[in-house]
Structure formats: structure tokens, C-alpha cells
Amino acid sequence: MVCVIQITGNKDVGKTALAERLISIARSLGYRVVAVKQSHHAPDVPGKDSYRMKVAGADVVVLRGGGMWAVFSDRLSLCRIDSDLVVIEGFRDAKLGFKIHIGPDPPADADVVVSLDDALRRSEEFLKRARCDVDADGLLAFLAAR
């Protein structure tokens, strides 16, 4: 089982700012944290070597730079989630954990609908309300199918 907080909202409402705050607080408490971000644009940069390798046909491109690793693949290849908390930004159409919606037009399954200012003020409360009965394997299967 893993604890999950999901953040949804329209573009530029502050979802990532809330994710940063939640992750920072969780890390200060000693939690191991995995962050998942749904994006509508490609994560790699056209023209860069890693992009060119993927376009050439590589099934997986592993990039090392700036002290970090990145893996570019058409499929999610994690075999397990090794963390205490997963912070998910996006996947509005699914209920994956304690769901915080920032701004107007909330989905019907949102647990709380707030402004960014309110969300940032209530970050510690939201961390305590994380849904901690989420099956990690089921979450991975959901993400891998997307």
C-alpha cells in the first residue's frame, strides 16, 4: 500500500506549486516521495541527442545529466513504487488518491476544491489526509495503461 495525493486543475492554476510544497513537507518529515506529472507535451527536446536516438528507433533512451537520470520510453517500466507518498499531478478523469482540485470546474470526485492560496496554507492538513490504502501495483498498472 502507498499514500497518494492527487492534484487537478486547469492550466496555470498552481498545481505544481502545491505539489512542490507537499513534496517539500513530506521530505522534511523523512518520507520517500515519488512524483507523477501528466503533461500534454513531450518531455524530451527535439534536436537533442536523446531525442534523436528515440526517433531513430531506440525502445528506451536513458539519459544522465546534471546529476540526474531520465528514462524516455513509450511504456512505463517501473516494477514497483518504493515510496511512502506518491504526489500525482493530473489524470483529472481518474480518482487515484486524496484528490485536491485547484480552481473552477472541479471533477465530481474531488475531495476538496480550493484556491491556490488556500491550498498552500492547508498543505500540512492535506498531507495528513492522503489516501493511504492505495494498492501500489494497481496504481502502476493504471499509469502503465495510459
C-alpha positions in Angstrom: 0.0 0.0 0.0 1.1 3.6 -0.6 -0.3 7.0 0.3 -1.5 9.1 -2.7 -2.3 12.8 -3.1 -3.7 13.8 -6.5 -3.8 17.4 -7.7 -6.0 18.5 -10.6 -7.0 21.9 -12.1 -6.9 23.9 -15.2 -3.6 25.1 -16.8 -1.6 27.6 -14.8 -3.7 27.5 -11.6 -0.7 26.4 -9.4 -0.8 22.6 -9.4 2.9 22.3 -9.5 3.4 24.9 -6.7 1.2 22.8 -4.5 3.0 19.6 -5.5 6.3 21.3 -4.6 5.0 22.3 -1.2 3.6 18.9 -0.4 6.8 17.1 -1.5 9.0 19.5 0.5 7.0 19.0 3.7 6.9 15.2 3.2 10.7 15.1 2.6 11.2 17.2 5.8 9.3 14.5 7.7 11.5 11.8 6.2 9.1 10.4 3.7 10.2 8.8 0.5 8.3 10.6 -2.3 7.5 9.7 -5.9 6.1 12.5 -8.1 4.0 11.7 -11.2 3.2 14.5 -13.7 0.8 14.2 -16.6 1.8 16.5 -19.4 0.4 17.2 -22.8 3.8 17.8 -24.4 6.8 15.6 -25.0 9.4 15.5 -22.2 12.4 15.4 -24.5 13.7 18.3 -26.6 13.7 17.9 -30.4 17.2 18.1 -31.9 19.0 16.9 -28.7 20.9 13.6 -28.9 18.5 11.7 -26.6 15.6 12.8 -28.8 17.4 11.8 -32.0 18.1 8.4 -30.5 14.4 7.8 -29.7 13.4 9.0 -33.2 16.0 6.6 -34.7 14.1 3.7 -33.1 15.5 3.1 -29.7 12.9 1.4 -27.5 14.3 3.1 -24.4 16.7 6.1 -24.0 18.4 6.5 -20.7 19.9 10.0 -20.2 22.3 11.0 -17.5 23.0 14.7 -17.0 23.0 17.4 -14.3 23.3 14.7 -11.6 20.0 13.1 -12.6 18.7 10.2 -14.7 15.9 10.4 -17.2 14.3 7.4 -19.0 12.4 8.0 -22.2 10.2 5.2 -23.3 6.7 4.6 -24.8 5.9 2.4 -21.8 6.2 2.8 -18.0 8.9 0.4 -16.9 8.8 0.8 -13.1 8.3 -2.6 -11.5 7.3 -1.2 -8.1 6.7 2.1 -6.3 9.3 2.3 -3.5 8.0 5.3 -1.5 5.8 6.4 1.3 3.9 9.0 -0.7 3.0 9.5 -4.3 2.1 13.0 -5.4 0.2 12.9 -8.7 -0.4 16.0 -10.8 -3.1 15.4 -13.4 -5.3 12.5 -14.5 -8.4 14.5 -13.8 -10.7 11.7 -15.2 -9.5 9.2 -12.6 -9.7 9.0 -8.8 -6.2 7.9 -7.7 -6.0 9.2 -4.1 -7.0 12.2 -2.0 -8.0 14.5 -4.8 -7.4 18.2 -4.5 -8.8 20.4 -7.2 -7.5 23.9 -7.6 -9.8 26.5 -9.2 -13.0 26.3 -11.2 -14.7 23.4 -12.9 -13.9 20.6 -10.4 -14.5 17.0 -11.2 -17.3 15.4 -9.3 -14.9 13.1 -7.4 -12.7 15.9 -5.9 -12.3 15.6 -2.2 -11.7 19.3 -1.8 -11.9 22.3 -4.1 -9.7 25.2 -3.2 -7.9 28.3 -4.5 -4.1 28.1 -4.7 -3.6 30.4 -1.7 -5.9 28.2 0.4 -4.2 25.0 -0.9 -0.8 26.3 0.1 -2.0 27.3 3.5 -3.6 23.9 4.1 -0.7 21.8 2.7 0.1 20.1 6.0 -3.6 19.3 6.5 -3.8 17.8 3.0 -0.6 15.7 3.6 -2.4 14.2 6.7 -5.4 13.4 4.6 -3.5 11.5 1.9 -5.3 8.3 0.9 -3.0 5.6 2.3 -4.8 2.5 1.2 -3.9 2.6 -2.4 -2.6 -0.6 -3.9 0.8 0.3 -5.4 0.7 -2.4 -8.0 -2.8 -1.3 -9.1 -1.6 2.3 -9.4 1.4 1.2 -11.5 -1.0 -0.8 -13.8 -3.2 2.2 -14.2 -0.3 4.5 -15.1 1.3 1.9 -17.4 -2.0 1.7 -19.3 -2.2 5.4 -20.0 
